Amino acid sequence: EASEYYRLPNRWLHANSTNRLVFTSIDKLYAFSAFDRVGTLLTQPLLMIAGSDAESLWHSQRGVKLAKGKKELFVVKGGTHMSLYDRDVVKAMPKLNEFFNKELK
């Protein structure tokens, strides 16, 4: 699905995008963990949005589990990781509006 997404310019193309990976940083990507300090550093309210059919759903589930404060996982039924970049964004918008209206004062 990612291959299809990035091969179709009508889905990903942005005027400032070169659509290239900088290979000098690949080792840093492999070594990075977004979960190491979630419990201590993430103190603000958290809303994670993921697709029910996303291979990456477990990342959001784990992040919400590790977060200590106010947190919520919103799952878009039928959504995938890539579909939430463009096709299924409208399904997440009501939840985003609700969250920001409540938490940003």
DSSP file (Angstrom, degrees, kcal/mol; ACC not computed):
  #  RESIDUE AA STRUCTURE BP1 BP2  ACC     N-H-->O    O-->H-N    N-H-->O    O-->H-N    TCO  KAPPA ALPHA  PHI   PSI    X-CA   Y-CA   Z-CA
    1    1 A E     >        0   0    0      0, 0.0     4,-2.5     0, 0.0     5,-0.1   0.000 360.0 360.0 360.0 -39.7    0.0    0.0    0.0
    2    2 A A  H  >  +     0   0    0      2,-0.2     4,-2.7     1,-0.2     5,-0.2   0.905 360.0  53.3 -64.6 -40.4    2.9    2.4    0.8
    3    3 A S  H  > S+     0   0    0      1,-0.2     4,-1.3     2,-0.2    -1,-0.2   0.928 110.4  46.9 -60.2 -44.9    4.4    1.6   -2.6
    4    4 A E  H  > S+     0   0    0      2,-0.2     4,-0.9     1,-0.2     3,-0.4   0.933 111.8  51.8 -61.2 -45.4    1.2    2.4   -4.4
    5    5 A Y  H >< S+     0   0    0     -4,-2.5     3,-0.8     1,-0.2     7,-0.4   0.936 113.3  42.1 -57.9 -49.8    0.8    5.6   -2.4
    6    6 A Y  H 3< S+     0   0    0     -4,-2.7    -1,-0.2     1,-0.2    -2,-0.2   0.621 110.5  57.2 -79.6 -11.6    4.3    7.0   -3.1
    7    7 A R  H 3< S+     0   0    0     -4,-1.3    -1,-0.2    -3,-0.4    -2,-0.2   0.600  95.1  72.9 -87.9 -12.2    4.1    5.9   -6.8
    8    8 A L    XX  -     0   0    0     -4,-0.9     3,-2.6    -3,-0.8     4,-1.2  -0.835  64.8-166.4-106.6  98.2    1.0    8.0   -7.4
    9    9 A P  H 3> S+     0   0    0      0, 0.0     4,-2.2     0, 0.0    -1,-0.2   0.778  84.7  67.5 -55.9 -28.6    1.9   11.7   -7.5
   10   10 A N  H 34 S+     0   0    0      1,-0.2    -5,-0.1     2,-0.2    -2,-0.0   0.686 106.4  42.8 -66.8 -14.4   -1.8   12.7   -7.2
   11   11 A R  H <4 S+     0   0    0     -3,-2.6    -1,-0.2    -6,-0.3    -5,-0.1   0.833 131.3  15.1 -96.0 -39.4   -1.8   11.2   -3.6
   12   12 A W  H  < S+     0   0    0     -4,-1.2    -2,-0.2    -7,-0.4     7,-0.1   0.658  85.3 126.3-111.1 -19.3    1.6   12.4   -2.2
   13   13 A L     <  +     0   0    0     -4,-2.2     2,-0.4    -5,-0.3     5,-0.0  -0.155  25.8 168.7 -59.1 127.1    2.9   15.2   -4.4
   14   14 A H    >   -     0   0    0      3,-0.1     3,-2.1     1,-0.1    -2,-0.0  -0.985  43.3-120.1-131.6 144.3    3.7   18.4   -2.7
   15   15 A A  T 3  S+     0   0    0     -2,-0.4    -1,-0.1     1,-0.3    -2,-0.0   0.786 114.2  45.0 -56.0 -29.7    5.7   21.2   -4.3
   16   16 A N  T 3  S+     0   0    0     -3,-0.0     2,-0.4     2,-0.0    -1,-0.3   0.396  91.2 104.4 -96.3   3.3    8.4   21.0   -1.7
   17   17 A S    <   -     0   0    0     -3,-2.1    -3,-0.1     1,-0.1    -5,-0.0  -0.713  42.1-177.2 -91.8 131.8    8.7   17.2   -1.7
   18   18 A T        -     0   0    0     -2,-0.4    -1,-0.1     2,-0.2     3,-0.1   0.560  34.5-138.1 -94.8 -11.8   11.7   15.5   -3.4
   19   19 A N        +     0   0    0      1,-0.2     2,-0.4    -7,-0.1    -2,-0.1   0.896  59.2 129.4  53.8  44.9   10.2   12.1   -2.6
   20   20 A R        -     0   0    0      2,-0.0     2,-0.5     0, 0.0    -1,-0.2  -0.968  55.6-134.6-129.9 145.1   13.7   10.8   -1.7
   21   21 A L        -     0   0    0     -2,-0.4     2,-1.0    -3,-0.1     3,-0.1  -0.842  18.5-133.1 -97.3 132.7   15.1    9.1    1.4
   22   22 A V    >   -     0   0    0     -2,-0.5     3,-1.6     1,-0.2     4,-0.1  -0.765  17.1-164.5 -86.3 106.5   18.3   10.3    2.9
   23   23 A F  G >  S+     0   0    0     -2,-1.0     3,-1.1     1,-0.3     4,-0.3   0.650  78.7  74.8 -71.1 -14.5   20.3    7.1    3.4
   24   24 A T  G 3  S+     0   0    0      1,-0.2    -1,-0.3     2,-0.1     4,-0.1   0.652 100.6  45.0 -71.4 -11.3   22.8    8.8    5.7
   25   25 A S  G <> S+     0   0    0     -3,-1.6     4,-1.6     1,-0.1     3,-0.4   0.338  80.3 101.0-110.2   5.7   20.2    8.8    8.4
   26   26 A I  H <> S+     0   0    0     -3,-1.1     4,-2.0     1,-0.2     5,-0.2   0.854  79.5  55.6 -63.2 -34.9   18.8    5.2    8.0
   27   27 A D  H  > S+     0   0    0     -4,-0.3     4,-1.6     1,-0.2    -1,-0.2   0.865 106.4  51.6 -65.1 -34.7   20.8    3.9   11.0
   28   28 A K  H  > S+     0   0    0     -3,-0.4     4,-1.2     2,-0.2    -1,-0.2   0.855 107.2  53.1 -69.6 -35.1   19.2    6.6   13.2
   29   29 A L  H  < S+     0   0    0     -4,-1.6     3,-0.3     1,-0.2    -2,-0.2   0.915 110.2  47.4 -64.5 -42.9   15.8    5.5   12.0
   30   30 A Y  H  < S+     0   0    0     -4,-2.0    -2,-0.2     1,-0.2    -1,-0.2   0.833 114.4  46.6 -67.6 -32.1   16.5    1.9   12.9
   31   31 A A  H  < S+     0   0    0     -4,-1.6    -1,-0.2    -5,-0.2    -2,-0.2   0.661  91.7 101.8 -84.8 -16.8   17.9    2.8   16.3
   32   32 A F     <  -     0   0    0     -4,-1.2     2,-0.4    -3,-0.3    -3,-0.0  -0.445  47.8-172.1 -76.0 138.3   15.0    5.2   17.3
   33   33 A S        -     0   0    0     -2,-0.2     3,-0.4     1,-0.1     4,-0.2  -0.986  13.7-166.4-128.3 123.0   12.2    4.2   19.6
   34   34 A A  S    S+     0   0    0     -2,-0.4     3,-0.2     1,-0.2    -1,-0.1   0.559  86.5  59.5 -79.6  -7.7    9.3    6.5   20.1
   35   35 A F  S >  S+     0   0    0      1,-0.1     3,-1.1     2,-0.1     4,-0.4   0.636  74.1  92.7 -97.5 -15.7    8.2    4.5   23.2
   36   36 A D  T 3  S+     0   0    0     -3,-0.4    -1,-0.1     1,-0.3     3,-0.1   0.825 103.9  15.7 -51.9 -42.2   11.2    4.8   25.5
   37   37 A R  T >>>S+     0   0    0     -4,-0.2     4,-3.0    -3,-0.2     3,-0.7   0.117  84.9 117.0-125.1  22.0   10.0    7.9   27.4
   38   38 A V  H <>5S+     0   0    0     -3,-1.1     4,-1.7     1,-0.2    30,-0.3   0.917  77.4  54.5 -55.7 -45.4    6.3    8.2   26.6
   39   39 A G  H 345S+     0   0    0     -4,-0.4    -1,-0.2     1,-0.2    29,-0.2   0.754 119.8  30.0 -64.6 -26.1    5.4    7.7   30.3
   40   40 A T  H <45S+     0   0    0     -3,-0.7    -2,-0.2    27,-0.0    -1,-0.2   0.777 126.0  37.7-104.1 -32.9    7.6   10.5   31.6
   41   41 A L  H  <5S+     0   0    0     -4,-3.0     2,-1.3     1,-0.1     3,-0.2   0.763  98.0  76.0 -93.6 -26.3    7.7   13.1   28.8
   42   42 A L     << +     0   0    0     -4,-1.7    27,-0.6    -5,-0.5    26,-0.5  -0.699  49.4 142.1 -91.6  94.1    4.2   12.9   27.4
   43   43 A T        +     0   0    0     -2,-1.3    27,-0.3    25,-0.1    -1,-0.2   0.620  42.5  87.3-107.7 -17.4    2.2   14.8   29.9
   44   44 A Q  S    S-     0   0    0     -3,-0.2    25,-0.2     1,-0.2    -3,-0.0  -0.374  96.5 -74.7 -79.8 162.6   -0.3   16.7   27.7
   45   45 A P        -     0   0    0      0, 0.0     2,-0.5     0, 0.0    26,-0.2  -0.288  54.4-147.9 -56.5 141.5   -3.7   15.3   26.7
   46   46 A L  E     +a   71   0A   0     24,-2.3    26,-1.4    -3,-0.1     2,-0.5  -0.955  22.1 179.1-123.6 128.9   -3.2   12.7   23.9
   47   47 A L  E     -a   72   0A   0     -2,-0.5     2,-0.4    24,-0.2    26,-0.2  -0.990   9.8-172.4-123.2 120.8   -5.4   11.7   21.0
   48   48 A M  E     -a   73   0A   0     24,-2.6    26,-3.3    -2,-0.5     2,-0.5  -0.935   4.7-161.9-112.2 138.2   -4.1    9.0   18.7
   49   49 A I  E     +a   74   0A   0     -2,-0.4     2,-0.3    24,-0.2    26,-0.2  -0.975  18.6 159.9-121.6 129.8   -5.9    8.2   15.5
   50   50 A A  E     -a   75   0A   0     24,-2.2    26,-2.9    -2,-0.5     2,-0.3  -0.966  38.4-107.0-145.0 158.7   -5.3    4.9   13.7
   51   51 A G  E >   -a   76   0A   0     -2,-0.3     3,-1.4    24,-0.2    26,-0.2  -0.648  21.8-131.2 -86.9 145.1   -7.1    2.8   11.1
   52   52 A S  T 3  S+     0   0    0     24,-2.5    28,-0.1    -2,-0.3    25,-0.1   0.781 111.4  42.2 -64.9 -25.6   -8.7   -0.5   12.2
   53   53 A D  T 3  S+     0   0    0     26,-2.5     2,-0.3    23,-0.4    -1,-0.3   0.202  87.5 124.0-104.4  13.9   -6.9   -2.2    9.2
   54   54 A A    X   -     0   0    0     -3,-1.4     3,-1.6    25,-0.3     4,-0.2  -0.593  58.2-146.6 -79.7 132.4   -3.6   -0.5    9.7
   55   55 A E  T 3  S+     0   0    0     -2,-0.3     3,-0.4     1,-0.3    -1,-0.2   0.744 103.5  56.1 -63.5 -21.6   -0.5   -2.6   10.1
   56   56 A S  T >> S+     0   0    0      1,-0.2     3,-1.5     2,-0.1     4,-1.0   0.336  72.3 106.1 -93.3   5.8    0.7    0.2   12.4
   57   57 A L  H <> S+     0   0    0     -3,-1.6     4,-2.3     1,-0.3     3,-0.4   0.857  71.8  63.7 -54.3 -37.2   -2.3    0.1   14.7
   58   58 A W  H 3> S+     0   0    0     -3,-0.4     4,-2.5     1,-0.2    -1,-0.3   0.808  94.9  60.4 -60.8 -29.3   -0.2   -1.6   17.4
   59   59 A H  H <> S+     0   0    0     -3,-1.5     4,-2.5     2,-0.2    -1,-0.2   0.941 108.1  42.9 -62.2 -46.6    2.0    1.5   17.6
   60   60 A S  H  X S+     0   0    0     -4,-1.0     4,-2.4    -3,-0.4     5,-0.2   0.903 113.4  52.0 -66.6 -41.5   -0.9    3.7   18.6
   61   61 A Q  H  X S+     0   0    0     -4,-2.3     4,-2.0     1,-0.2    -1,-0.2   0.916 112.4  45.8 -61.3 -42.6   -2.3    1.1   21.0
   62   62 A R  H  X S+     0   0    0     -4,-2.5     4,-2.3     2,-0.2    -2,-0.2   0.914 111.0  52.3 -67.8 -42.6    1.1    0.8   22.7
   63   63 A G  H  X S+     0   0    0     -4,-2.5     4,-1.7     1,-0.2    -2,-0.2   0.912 111.4  46.4 -59.9 -43.4    1.6    4.6   22.9
   64   64 A V  H  < S+     0   0    0     -4,-2.4    -1,-0.2     1,-0.2    -2,-0.2   0.894 111.5  52.2 -65.9 -40.1   -1.8    5.0   24.5
   65   65 A K  H  < S+     0   0    0     -4,-2.0    -2,-0.2    -5,-0.2    -1,-0.2   0.895 113.0  44.1 -62.6 -40.2   -1.1    2.2   26.9
   66   66 A L  H  < S+     0   0    0     -4,-2.3    -1,-0.2    -5,-0.1    -2,-0.2   0.759  91.1  98.4 -78.1 -25.9    2.3    3.8   28.0
   67   67 A A     <  -     0   0    0     -4,-1.7   -28,-0.2    -5,-0.2   -24,-0.1  -0.399  57.2-161.1 -66.9 138.9    0.9    7.3   28.3
   68   68 A K        +     0   0    0    -26,-0.5    -1,-0.1   -30,-0.3     3,-0.1   0.769  64.0  57.9 -92.9 -29.6    0.2    8.2   31.9
   69   69 A G  S    S-     0   0    0    -27,-0.6     2,-0.3     1,-0.2   -25,-0.1   0.190 108.0 -34.2 -87.3-155.0   -2.1   11.2   31.5
   70   70 A K  S    S+     0   0    0    -27,-0.3   -24,-2.3   -23,-0.0     2,-0.3  -0.491  75.9 163.9 -66.3 125.6   -5.4   11.9   29.7
   71   71 A K  E     -a   46   0A   0     -2,-0.3     2,-0.3   -26,-0.2   -24,-0.2  -0.983  22.7-178.7-150.4 154.8   -5.4    9.7   26.6
   72   72 A E  E     -a   47   0A   0    -26,-1.4   -24,-2.6    -2,-0.3     2,-0.5  -0.975  15.9-149.7-155.6 141.6   -7.7    8.3   23.9
   73   73 A L  E     -a   48   0A   0     -2,-0.3     2,-0.6   -26,-0.2   -24,-0.2  -0.971  13.8-164.4-111.9 121.4   -7.3    6.1   20.9
   74   74 A F  E     -a   49   0A   0    -26,-3.3   -24,-2.2    -2,-0.5     2,-0.6  -0.931   7.1-158.5-106.6 121.0   -9.7    6.8   18.1
   75   75 A V  E     -a   50   0A   0     -2,-0.6     2,-0.7   -26,-0.2   -24,-0.2  -0.882   8.8-144.4-106.5 123.7   -9.9    4.0   15.5
   76   76 A V  E >   -a   51   0A   0    -26,-2.9   -24,-2.5    -2,-0.6     3,-2.1  -0.768  27.7-121.8 -87.0 113.7  -11.2    4.7   12.0
   77   77 A K  T 3  S+     0   0    0     -2,-0.7     3,-0.1     1,-0.3   -26,-0.0  -0.333  92.7   4.2 -60.9 127.2  -13.2    1.6   10.9
   78   78 A G  T 3  S+     0   0    0      1,-0.3    -1,-0.3    -2,-0.1   -27,-0.1   0.367  99.4 136.5  81.4  -5.8  -11.7    0.2    7.7
   79   79 A G    <   -     0   0    0     -3,-2.1   -26,-2.5   -29,-0.2   -25,-0.3  -0.395  36.4-160.8 -76.1 151.8   -8.9    2.7    7.7
   80   80 A T     >  -     0   0    0    -27,-0.2     4,-1.4   -28,-0.1   -26,-0.2  -0.735  35.9 -98.5-120.3 173.3   -5.3    1.8    6.9
   81   81 A H  T  4 S+     0   0    0     -2,-0.2     3,-0.4   -28,-0.2     4,-0.2   0.954 123.9  38.1 -57.6 -50.7   -2.1    3.6    7.7
   82   82 A M  T >> S+     0   0    0      1,-0.2     3,-1.6     2,-0.2     4,-0.6   0.840 108.7  61.3 -73.9 -32.9   -1.8    5.1    4.2
   83   83 A S  G >4>S+     0   0    0      1,-0.3     5,-3.6     2,-0.2     3,-0.6   0.791  96.5  61.9 -66.2 -24.8   -5.6    5.8    3.8
   84   84 A L  G 3<5S+     0   0    0     -4,-1.4    -1,-0.3    -3,-0.4    -2,-0.2   0.597  92.6  66.5 -76.7  -8.7   -5.4    8.1    6.8
   85   85 A Y  G <45S-     0   0    0     -3,-1.6    -1,-0.2    -4,-0.2    -2,-0.2   0.810 132.4 -24.0 -73.9 -31.5   -2.9   10.3    4.9
   86   86 A D  T X<5S+     0   0    0     -4,-0.6     3,-0.6    -3,-0.6     4,-0.3   0.534 129.4  52.1-146.8 -55.1   -5.6   11.3    2.4
   87   87 A R  T 3 5S+     0   0    0     -5,-0.3     3,-0.3     1,-0.2    -3,-0.2   0.853 117.4  33.1 -71.0 -36.6   -8.7    9.1    1.7
   88   88 A D  T >><S+     0   0    0     -5,-3.6     3,-1.0     1,-0.2     4,-0.7   0.260  83.2 105.7-106.0  12.4  -10.0    8.7    5.2
   89   89 A V  H X> S+     0   0    0     -3,-0.6     3,-1.3    -6,-0.4     4,-1.3   0.887  75.5  61.2 -58.1 -39.1   -9.0   12.0    6.8
   90   90 A V  H 34 S+     0   0    0     -4,-0.3    -1,-0.3    -3,-0.3    -2,-0.1   0.788  97.5  58.9 -61.2 -27.0  -12.6   13.1    6.7
   91   91 A K  H <4 S+     0   0    0     -3,-1.0     4,-0.3     1,-0.2    -1,-0.3   0.762 109.4  43.8 -72.5 -24.1  -13.5   10.3    9.0
   92   92 A A  H <X S+     0   0    0     -3,-1.3     4,-2.2    -4,-0.7     3,-0.4   0.665  92.2  84.2 -92.4 -18.9  -11.1   11.6   11.7
   93   93 A M  H  X S+     0   0    0     -4,-1.3     4,-2.9     1,-0.2     5,-0.2   0.875  85.5  53.3 -58.2 -45.1  -12.0   15.3   11.4
   94   94 A P  H  > S+     0   0    0      0, 0.0     4,-2.3     0, 0.0    -1,-0.2   0.906 111.8  47.3 -58.0 -39.2  -15.0   15.2   13.8
   95   95 A K  H  > S+     0   0    0     -3,-0.4     4,-2.6    -4,-0.3    -2,-0.2   0.900 111.8  50.2 -68.2 -40.5  -12.9   13.6   16.5
   96   96 A L  H  X S+     0   0    0     -4,-2.2     4,-2.8     2,-0.2     5,-0.3   0.926 111.1  49.1 -62.1 -44.9  -10.0   16.1   15.9
   97   97 A N  H  X S+     0   0    0     -4,-2.9     4,-2.4     1,-0.2     5,-0.2   0.926 112.6  47.8 -60.0 -45.4  -12.5   19.0   16.2
   98   98 A E  H  X S+     0   0    0     -4,-2.3     4,-1.7    -5,-0.2    -2,-0.2   0.932 113.9  47.2 -60.5 -47.3  -14.0   17.6   19.4
   99   99 A F  H  X S+     0   0    0     -4,-2.6     4,-2.9     1,-0.2     5,-0.3   0.939 115.0  43.8 -62.7 -49.7  -10.5   17.0   20.9
  100  100 A F  H  X S+     0   0    0     -4,-2.8     4,-2.2     1,-0.2    -1,-0.2   0.885 111.8  53.0 -67.4 -37.9   -9.1   20.4   20.1
  101  101 A N  H  < S+     0   0    0     -4,-2.4    -1,-0.2    -5,-0.3    -2,-0.2   0.854 117.2  39.4 -63.5 -33.5  -12.2   22.3   21.1
  102  102 A K  H  < S+     0   0    0     -4,-1.7    -2,-0.2    -5,-0.2    -1,-0.2   0.882 124.4  34.9 -82.1 -40.4  -12.1   20.5   24.5
  103  103 A E  H  < S+     0   0    0     -4,-2.9     2,-0.9    -5,-0.2    -3,-0.2   0.711 102.4  71.8 -95.7 -21.9   -8.3   20.5   25.2
  104  104 A L     <        0   0    0     -4,-2.2    -1,-0.1    -5,-0.3    -4,-0.0  -0.827 360.0 360.0 -98.8 106.1   -7.1   23.8   23.7
  105  105 A K              0   0    0     -2,-0.9    -1,-0.2    -3,-0.0    -4,-0.0   0.380 360.0 360.0-119.4 360.0   -8.3   26.6   25.9
